[in-house]
Amino acid sequence: MTDRPHHQAWREVLVLNIGREVVSGSPEALRRSIAGGADLRIYSEFYHDEHIEPNSGRHELVQESMDMRTTYLVDERWAAGVITLRQPVELPDRFGPRPSLSLFLYNEDGQQAIARPMLDGPPARGVQGPSPPGDHSEMPGYHELDRFDDGTNAPSSNFIYDFNRLKYFVREEWREVLSHSAEGEVLAGSIDAVAQAFRAGAEFKIGIRGLCDDLALPGDAPLNHEVFVQLGSCYYYTVERCLVGSSHPVARVRPAVPMRYGSNGWDFAWLLPRTDGTCALLIYDPYTLKPQRTFERFAMRWFCR
C-alpha cells in the first residue's frame, strides 16, 4: 500500500459514564469544537441481550460509533448532533422491518431522542400529539421520557438509555473562510478565499443561523441557534463571484435545551445556500412526505477542508 499523509485524527473531548456524569473532557470543549465546524462522532457501549435482543442470553459487549451529520449549537450554551443517513437496523445482520429515516438525536448530556419518518408506503394519517408510554419492561436500561404521534407517519420519542459509556469525538479539519450576514455583507474572510479553496478541490460545510426559527412554538421567540451541515456538489459562478452549495440532508429540530422531538417540532430538508446570504430550502413534511419549497436569507459561515 502507498503511504499517504496522515490526516488529523479524531479527538476525544467528552466522556460520560452510565449515569451520564462527566468522566473526562467537558461540554465546553465539545461546544467550542462544534462552533468551529468540527465533525462529530459518538461512541457508545452496551450489551446485546440488554439493548438489542433482551433475554437472548447473548451477553456480548457491543461497541458502536455513530456519525452525527447535522450538529447544533444552541444559544451558545448547548451542543447536540443528529444521525441523518441511517436506516433502522436489526443487529447483527439485517435492516429493520420498516424502511425509514432513523433520526437519532444525542445531546451533550447524553439525553437521546429518535424520530422516524416512514418511507415504505402511503403516509399514515393518525392523530398527532402525545402517545401512551411504550412497554420497555424487558429493557431496564431504557428510560422513555415521552413519545408522540404513534399513529402517524412520523412517530418520535425522547429517552435516556444507560449506555456503559458515551464518548464524544471531534475532527477539527475545517477552516473558516467566510462569514457573512443574511444580507450577504462580508463579516470575516472573503469570497476570494472561498474561490481559491474551491479551485484547490476543497470540501465545504456551512454553519447557518436561525435555520429552524419557523419551528418555534406559537407565541415563543425563536431560540438562538446555529446548524452545521456539509455540502456535496458545489458551483462557483466566476462572473457573479458566488459559490452555490447543495447540502447533505438536514434534520431540522426546534431549538431547545436540551434538544427534543415533539409533534410538529421537526422535519427534514435539503438546502441550497449561496455566499450572498440567500438559501433555497426543500423541506419535507414528515407526516405527509410532501415537499415545500422556500427561499430565504440567513447569516452563514463557510468552512473548507
ZICOR-V736392 format. One record per pair of residues at least 12 apart in sequence whose ideal C-beta (glycine too) atoms are under 6 Angstrom apart, sorted by sequence separation. I is the first residue (numbers start at 1). J is the second residue. If there is no record, write none. Layout:
BEGIN
<<I/J> <I/J>>
END
This chain:
BEGIN
<<13/25> <47/59> <48/60> <70/82> <103/115> <146/158> <177/189> <269/281> <270/282> <68/81> <144/157> <145/158> <233/246> <253/266> <281/294> <47/61> <48/62> <70/84> <88/102> <145/159> <231/245> <232/246> <269/283> <69/84> <87/102> <144/159> <252/267> <280/295> <13/29> <14/30> <46/62> <69/85> <86/102> <100/116> <101/117> <131/147> <177/193> <178/194> <211/227> <231/247> <232/248> <267/283> <268/284> <13/30> <66/83> <100/117> <131/148> <143/160> <177/194> <209/226> <251/268> <252/269> <279/296> <45/63> <100/118> <130/148> <229/247> <230/248> <100/119> <131/150> <142/161> <207/226> <208/227> <229/248> <249/268> <250/269> <267/286> <278/297> <279/298> <13/33> <44/64> <99/119> <141/161> <177/197> <277/297> <82/103> <83/104> <99/120> <128/149> <141/162> <207/228> <229/250> <43/65> <98/120> <82/105> <247/270> <41/65> <42/66> <127/151> <128/152> <247/271> <81/106> <126/151> <205/230> <41/67> <126/152> <246/272> <80/107> <204/231> <40/68> <124/152> <245/273> <79/108> <124/153> <123/153> <204/234> <225/255> <244/274> <40/71> <174/205> <223/255> <242/274> <243/275> <242/275> <242/276> <118/153> <34/71> <117/154> <35/73> <198/236> <34/73> <52/91> <116/155> <215/254> <212/252> <40/81> <115/156> <195/236> <204/245> <114/157> <212/255> <34/79> <113/158> <112/159> <31/79> <30/79> <111/160> <194/243> <191/241> <215/265> <110/166> <42/106> <206/273> <30/108> <27/108> <54/138> <191/275> <54/139> <210/298> <20/109> <209/298> <20/110> <208/298> <209/299> <50/141> <184/276> <208/300> <184/277> <16/110> <183/277> <206/300> <207/301> <182/277> <206/302> <180/277> <205/303> <204/304> <158/260> <202/304> <203/305> <156/261> <197/304> <194/302> <148/262> <149/263> <148/263> <182/297> <182/298> <46/163> <182/299> <45/163> <181/299> <44/163> <45/164> <45/165> <44/166> <179/301> <43/167> <178/302> <176/301> <177/302> <42/168> <176/303> <177/304> <41/169> <174/303> <175/304> <40/170> <174/305> <38/170> <39/171> <154/286> <173/305> <154/287> <38/172> <129/263> <153/287> <128/263> <152/287> <33/170> <37/174> <30/168> <33/172> <18/162> <18/164> <115/261> <111/258> <113/260> <75/223> <103/251> <113/261> <75/224> <16/166> <74/225> <107/258> <115/266> <15/167> <107/259> <73/226> <14/168> <105/259> <12/167> <13/168> <72/227> <12/169> <13/170> <71/228> <10/169> <11/170> <70/229> <10/171> <8/173> <84/249> <123/288> <123/289> <84/251> <37/205> <82/251> <117/286> <69/248> <78/257> <80/259> <70/250> <70/251> <74/255> <74/257> <37/303>>
END
